[in-house]
Amino acid sequence: MVGRSPFAKHPVNRRTLLRTAAGLGLAASAGSALSGKAPARGAAAAPARAQSSDSLLVAARNTAPSLDHDFAISQEGHWARGLVEEKLLKYALKETEPGSGFFQEDFTKIEPYLAEDYSVSPDGRTITFKLHKDITTPAGNRFTADDILWNIQRSYALKGVNLTYYDKMLHLSGGANGVKKIDDQTFSITLDNPQPLIDRIWINNDIGWYDATAAKQHANDKDPWATAFLSSNSAGTGPYKVTQWAPGNQVVFEAFDGYYGQAPQLKTVTQREVPSSASRVALVQQGAVDIAERLTPRDRQALSAASGVALPGVKGSNLDIHIGLNVSKAPFTDKRVRQALNYAINQKEIIDSIFLGDAVPQVSLVPAVYPGHHGDNFPYHYDPERAKSLLSEAGLGDGFKSQLFFETDNTIAEQLAVLTKTRFKDIGVDIELVKIPPATFWDRIWKHEFSMIAAEFNAIVPDPGYCLALFARTGSFVNWMNYSNPQVDALIDKGFTFKDALDPARLDLLAQAQRIVVDDAVRVFGVEQAWILPQRTTVHGSQWLTAEIYRPQWMTKSGQ
């Protein structure tokens, strides 16, 4: 029997879709101009130097706009929630290279986290968790299975980001009623059908847990689920609590003394907003901050020979940038046209000229760093003559005109758009470049209005079925480009009938789907960007996690 794909079409309003995009790790880039904002009331000035060995000062492009895991929409929000909330499970960490001191997740090894143990039923439909005993939150309350039930009920009631996972991916049996308390430490979650991601999904950075008792104290008739309180206050189970909330300036996290696990060495973590990439470079180079996040490749290169600065990271991450083609709009309805545009693009040129070598070619919808990636025999290489021939076969020997949309203030997308215009012109395709403000850009994407876009996307669950269902399954609400192929749909759906996500037979099916999608040229395949974390050499143990974040609680810092 073929199971339901987690991204089969569901009735859902646009507001929910916008929340969901963020939950899936699909976020817009923010502006890069220095804000010049005055510190918010009660906000402390940034220290002149990041000297203390038990504190971490981070220069971020933005501060987190919200802490609510059912509504937060930014990468910075992902990072902030990682300090104040914990997941039920986590992947083991492994060094990217022996002796590097930089870590990434080992997707083959799942470890307990908030839960001390778990088991999956023989039929693959029920997962049972046992929480750590005596978990106490910063509010002084004991965290139990009752809190788990309240959190899941909240997501259903608010139709928030996490509902995507509970209802549209896992398909909890009976909705929130599929969660059963066994005792204070133990609860079970039952699904309609077996699901190969039944354990892995709980590692997702979106799915965190609140202290229900603390939240209820701030609820009222107009706000029964304490959304106002939870947007700017920490009420989680993590090792930190928020002690200063000044979005647009800085957010300060202090270690919680009653944390049940190993106490973090870094007692204070400050996220400071510095919108200019060049300014963040200067701060980390001067030693005024410990970490400078999300630098442009050129700004990052300026640090390559800087004294006291390290540039650990991964060469290719799950964050790609590509040219999206709306296959429901002519002339992109013709596969030969889409294939022609892939032959017109030079991936090496993109890597060298835009990323200065810090990227790898994208050859599948599944990132190369993920299990089940299949990129063998990728057919496209830079061949303008082959591109012209395919256009002639499609009746477009004289070329055509179109528009390419991208976000304002996304420097990387703009650079890709300019390069794309040049290469497409070489084969007779005339492209008009159109900048769109981020809010409008994403709103119009949801409406499937664009014919062609230059954009960055990532899928934060390391599974080929998840990635394919996200971007290639008919009716998926994140299939912005309207691709549809019944054969691909069938392979994806069959992949979700397996119990083991890493079953070789499942991976073979999904490899077939990847080959078909590439042949169909569902996009102009771009590159997978490096994820590099510029930091002072006094910072140790940093990591790359699939939400494009790192967790300071797993890091240490030596003296200056």
Secondary structure as UniProt FT lines:
FT   TURN            6..7
FT   HELIX           14..23
FT   TURN            24..25
FT   TURN            41..42
FT   TURN            53..54
FT   STRAND          55..60
FT   TURN            69..71
FT   HELIX           75..84
FT   STRAND          89..95
FT   TURN            98..99
FT   STRAND          103..112
FT   STRAND          115..120
FT   TURN            122..123
FT   STRAND          126..131
FT   TURN            133..134
FT   TURN            138..139
FT   HELIX           145..158
FT   TURN            161..162
FT   HELIX           164..169
FT   TURN            173..174
FT   HELIX           175..178
FT   STRAND          179..181
FT   STRAND          186..191
FT   TURN            196..199
FT   HELIX           200..203
FT   TURN            205..206
FT   HELIX           212..216
FT   TURN            217..218
FT   TURN            224..225
FT   HELIX           227..232
FT   STRAND          240..246
FT   TURN            247..249
FT   STRAND          250..255
FT   TURN            257..258
FT   STRAND          268..273
FT   HELIX           277..286
FT   STRAND          291..292
FT   HELIX           297..301
FT   TURN            302..305
FT   TURN            307..308
FT   STRAND          309..310
FT   STRAND          313..314
FT   STRAND          319..325
FT   TURN            327..328
FT   TURN            330..333
FT   HELIX           335..344
FT   HELIX           347..353
FT   TURN            356..357
FT   STRAND          359..361
FT   TURN            368..369
FT   TURN            371..372
FT   TURN            376..377
FT   HELIX           384..393
FT   TURN            394..395
FT   TURN            397..398
FT   STRAND          400..407
FT   TURN            408..409
FT   HELIX           411..425
FT   TURN            426..428
FT   STRAND          429..436
FT   HELIX           438..446
FT   TURN            447..448
FT   STRAND          452..458
FT   HELIX           464..472
FT   TURN            474..475
FT   TURN            477..478
FT   TURN            480..481
FT   HELIX           486..495
FT   TURN            496..497
FT   TURN            501..502
FT   HELIX           504..519
FT   TURN            520..521
FT   STRAND          523..529
FT   STRAND          531..532
FT   STRAND          535..536
FT   TURN            537..538
FT   STRAND          539..540
FT   STRAND          543..545
FT   TURN            546..548
FT   HELIX           552..554
FT   STRAND          556..557
//
